[in-house]
Amino acid sequence: MPGPKHHVISYIEFGVTDLAAARDFYTAAFGWEFNDYGPAYSGIRSPDGEGEIGGLAAGSASGGDGPLVLLFSEDLDATVEAVRNAGGMIAAGPYDFPGGRRFEFVDPSGNRLGVFAES
């Protein structure tokens, strides 16, 4: 994984109310893997297995009103179902936007994220 780039997001941290439930949700919905650092923190492994791209912090306030983090999907409808089946709540969409479709969801800790697919 290349090193951090100037003015580019390099790490996203989500405050979660229940670390185990959050790990289970993101594993079931998106196949994410984690590095566990005790009962209060799990690092989100980079897709290439080199390093981490974010983390889940137990006991921190969830970021429902913070910046909207967007994930990419090759099959938006399948991702909607995966989020629902994992216990997420669909908050908006799916809907069209210039260049594709997207939806937004709320995870079990109250964090709101979006997922988009190209048209």
Secondary structure, 3 states (H helix, E strand, C coil): CCCCCCCCCCCEEEEECCHHHHHHHHHHHHCCCEEECCCCEEEEECCCCCCEEEEEEECCCCCCCCCCEEEECCCHHHHHHHHHHHCCEEEEEEEEECCEEEEEEECCCCCEEEEEEEC
